[in-house]
Amino acid sequence: MKSLKNKIIVFGGTGHYGRIVVEQLIQKGQTVKVVSRNRENALKLLGDKVEIFEGDVCNRETIIDSLKNARTIVICLSAMSNKLIRKMKQIERDAVLAIMEEAKKQNISRLIYLSGYEMREELLRDLKIPEFGEIKIEVESKISHSDFNWTILGCAPSFEIFFAFIRNGKMTVPGGGLRAIPSISAEDVGEITAQTALRDDLKGKRIRLTGPQAFTFPEVAEQISSISGKKIKHSAIPLTIINVVSFLLLPFTPFVRFLYKSLKMLNNFPHDLAERVPKDFEILNKLFDYEAISLEMEIRKRLEENSL
Ligand SMILES: NC(=O)c1ccc[n+]([C@@H]2O[C@H](COP(=O)([O-])OP(=O)(O)OC[C@H]3O[C@@H](n4cnc5c(N)ncnc54)[C@H](OP(=O)(O)O)[C@@H]3O)[C@@H](O)[C@H]2O)c1
């Protein structure tokens, strides 16, 4: 008899990376279930080829019921928004641990977790932002010490990060963004994650997902200028301004404080990790069957779509 445990369940399947993961899984003919707090919105984003399980992962019943008939779990949850930031611990830590607990009870063994590129406890301590990566570090540790057939995908920031700072021909970056950082297209994250979900030979592996090259913000401004023929002027604003503003706003929202910490991390991105990017990219190319999207391709696409 055919097993009923045939679904790939994606937590966070409506998100920036998650929705492309879902798209790619569907394209590969998989049966996909997505857990979302808003069915209508999820249907709009993902279409009707996906089963939507409406629910909040902070609710244990949602987790228990949604896991039924799942054979593989993909976790792309994030609380990195003004609305959700106060519930970060519940969403990104407690819910993930609850998913693991309940998955075990339901004998689901394959688990894929989308994480940050690489969280270094010592660096975060030195930068005095230890809490920035602590949830991811703890969750990764719990997963890697578990007996799941797990794969952790350490995602570089989406290319979106460079475009988010551009307004009216100016790229204004807190701290300047003078360190080279890895970045990747959401499409590549989606494709690689979908392939990972369908493979059984990546057990116990942590893989860094990046595009071909690391860039500084000024380099990207330069690249956009030369491709588009329109000057994008890079400028820096002191990170201390964001620091002060984030403190002032703390009684109203912790989001700007969190943003400040991500910007601090970005501006202190480890040189050795940035230097390793071409090597990490080569590893990806060997491991997965895909045609990577370069930043140049992304810029050209955005110019064609008039979205830059
Ligand atoms: N985006 C990046 O550039 C980037 C860079 C590096 C690493 N990552 C990592 O990639 C992963 C995914 O990030 P993302 O940026 O794609 O996330 P995102 O766009 O912020 O999406 C967040 C997702 O989480 C879901 N979610 C949040 N709270 C929920 C709740 N209480 N119950 C159920 N679902 C909930 C949302 O679903 P609904 O709104 O439909 O409920 C949404 O699908 C994270 O681990 C993140 O750290 C992302």
The ligand as an ORCA input file, in Angstrom:
! r2SCAN-3c Opt
* xyz 0 1
  N      15.999     36.952      3.912
  C      17.325     36.917      4.027
  O      18.054     37.709      3.392
  C      17.991     35.889      4.914
  C      19.383     35.942      5.052
  C      20.036     34.983      5.799
  C      19.301     33.993      6.453
  N      17.950     33.973      6.318
  C      17.230     32.914      7.035
  O      16.282     32.271      6.196
  C      15.152     31.878      6.979
  C      13.896     32.432      6.338
  O      13.983     33.867      6.344
  P      13.078     34.791      5.387
  O      13.763     36.099      5.307
  O      12.751     34.034      4.156
  O      11.764     34.937      6.283
  P      10.530     35.958      6.085
  O      10.473     36.442      4.697
  O      10.587     36.970      7.180
  O       9.286     35.007      6.329
  C       8.959     34.572      7.604
  C       8.059     33.357      7.506
  O       7.799     32.887      8.838
  C       6.411     32.618      8.942
  N       5.976     32.853     10.323
  C       6.384     33.858     11.145
  N       5.752     33.752     12.324
  C       4.943     32.668     12.238
  C       4.044     32.061     13.150
  N       3.854     32.533     14.391
  N       3.361     30.964     12.744
  C       3.536     30.473     11.478
  N       4.383     31.009     10.578
  C       5.078     32.096     10.958
  C       5.722     33.577      7.994
  O       4.501     32.979      7.603
  P       3.066     33.746      7.579
  O       3.348     35.208      7.597
  O       2.433     33.270      6.300
  O       2.368     33.245      8.782
  C       6.709     33.629      6.840
  O       6.450     32.598      5.931
  C      15.417     32.395      8.410
  O      16.009     31.397      9.180
  C      16.405     33.517      8.181
  O      17.219     33.760      9.305
  C      17.284     34.899      5.581
*
